[in-house]
Amino acid sequence: MGWGIPTRPPATSTPSRVQALYELCKRTFPSPSSVAASSSPSSPPPDHAIGAISSLMDTITPVDVGLRDDNLEDGRGFGFFESNFLKNSARVARWAQPITYLHVYECDAFSIGIFCLPTSAVIPLHDHPGMTVLSKLLYGSMHVKSYDWVEPAVLANGKPVKLGKLHTDDVLNAPCPTAVLYPQSGGNMHCFTSVKSCAVLDVIAPPYSESSGRVCTYFHDYPFSSFSAGQAKVVHGPDNYAWLEALNVPVNINMRPGTYTGPTIQEHLP
């Protein structure tokens, strides 16, 4: 059995950890519209502010967000991102495992949500342009692989690929510390593969927004030996680098919306 099926916790007069997370994010992440007049991109909040959110997320358990001990392995998903991408049967079969997304809260400054992945489900390699993301593994086990761009940019000779430096390539087991990625560091491009049924609580600031230019791009990674870097030199060994190719077609991920049944967030109106 594995955590996964939502259940509503009993009412309590004490503010929930989810409410506390909302309050802290509200104080930490400014609305993009409030910094729109700036000619330079907004910087992530200071380390102590991100550390406070991370420390709070470290205390959040599955029960705090309305998840109980049941098995989601038999659930059926649907194509959340419709496409005919990657018809290779082995890869499609693996990606076809249903992933459930539980929407908790979203405004123009940040979003809070939970991804529930059955065993062997995959969220492919993708980026978070201009975003700060905090991810807390609530239960289960998950392989994470992530990259950051090499700066200054290194392009392969005659190929539409760009060099990335490996940040993480490891299996995480709950409980473990909250992971944080930033616009240009911390593994901004990552992919998840569930080793065991698992769930990830995400805070994304600011959220994806096509109108604001924050569009999710998916990538394929190739070993460093696949292409020539010309005169560029790698200082930590070729195994710590990969060539990343942006995929210009939609990626087929079977994802279904679920119903969040944890504590309701009480919004504070301006």
Summary of the structure (lengths in Angstrom):
residues: 270
radius of gyration: 19.1
end to end distance: 43.7
largest distance: 63.7
contacts: 817
relative contact order: 0.24
helix: 17%
strand: 37%
